[in-house]
Amino acid sequence: MSLARNTAVQASLTLASRILGLARDVILAAKIGAGPVGDAWATAQQFPNLFRRIFAEGAFASAFVPSYARTLEAEGPEAAQQVAQDALRVLFAMTAALTILAQIFMPWVLLLIHGGQADDPEHYNLAVLLTRITMPYLTFMAIGALLSGVLNSAERFILSAGAPTVLNLCLIPAGLLGTTPVITTQYAAIAFLIAGFLQAALLWWGVSRQKVRLSLLGWPRLTPAVKKVLLLAVPGTIAASGTQINIIVSQSLASFEVSAKSWLYAADRLYQLPLGLVGVAVGVAILPRLSRAARAGDGAAGSRTMDEGLGLAMALTLPAAASLMVAPVFLIDAFFVRGAFLPSDAVAAGAALFHFAWGVPAFVLIKVLAPPFFAREDTKTPMRFALVSVVINTLLGAGLFFWLKQSGQMGFTGLAIATSTASWVNALLLAATLARRGWYTPGPRAISGFARAFLATLILSVAIWGMLWQLPAIQGALSGSKELAAAVIVLAGGFIYTFAAFLTGAVRLSDIRQALRR
């Protein structure tokens, strides 16, 4: 199957999940609102969301797939199954132990990520309770990550891309059933736990259909193969999760400003959409191909795959980033303002969304530029760059946060600036190292594609600005509905960008025909 088709499968299922996820967050935001209860709920989601993005969205799989695929190709299905079996038991034992320790020490653990509100015992204890309920999601996601790696090695992407939908299907009823903000958060935390189990069960069923028989029963063994997987997986996971670690750091600092976590979370839900749809989808789709090309020593095939992946990623990411930058408050207002989430909250969240938006291309580039390292089983280099970005994000974020607060401004916007800056540093380091080692340099076709996509994005930006200028008229024609106005502007933007992309040559009919051809 072509790269574009693999990416389309991954992205279309992720789109369904993200649409449901947006509906979930709109419902929960209306019930919970921004404030100390909303901040507690945002804190409780940090661990599940971090590990979902690290594990379920491909970072762990990025480290596991090359080892599993190499064993499958060199030694056959039985040897590969044994590697997966041993790795599964070790991973389960490690994450279960970590979960148990976290349950015991959670009041002290949360001082690291929610310490700014420790002087509010009522809401701090609520955050501790909610995070204790959601924490076992880690173990289920670790199991799911390995199972997704097995499926992705066989280029079976449907279940691994569709599994996150289960989380939204569990959380939406929890939000609808909640009667007060506190009760809603408790129902939602329980739904997180149930969803983790169901996601792991779904992926287990998918792996069994591939004739791979695994079992959790048995003593974990650190075999040489498992040690090698873990040595690759640990730095690889850190490397692929640098953006998510930066978000955790930002959220920790945001705990010193009441409601800031809630505003950052609302912004996060929108800018994560292109990251999940494009960056994760392309990164997951290209890894098996890059691994095969690396084993075969076929540098030309690897470069073609990267050119295609980067071109596709930027053609889809640039218009999304521009839209978020041009209309941040409008989008937050249209999607989130109702119930307990107020227009003033939209203004605050929109300020963060603007600064996250110019970092979106970097977030996606990291997802696409890291797989060439993983394919060559070099996970330490991306890990070092991810840690550099964490240091930059922490120092710059803390400096901007407290400086803005002392200046009488909202400090949390500095956290968004720092996160985007750190991600651009990470992406540039990855690109420069690939070029220096001779592993990949964008070819003429890729560079031309970037320029054409940028030009098409400029056309889209002007069009969106014009529609916002005429917003009162558009809204008036739609009975004053801001939701319908947002839908019309989003759909019109999609059509305008498609036309502009064909006009500038950013997308060509030959590319579409090739994408549809097996």
Disulfide bonds with the S-S distance in Angstrom:
none
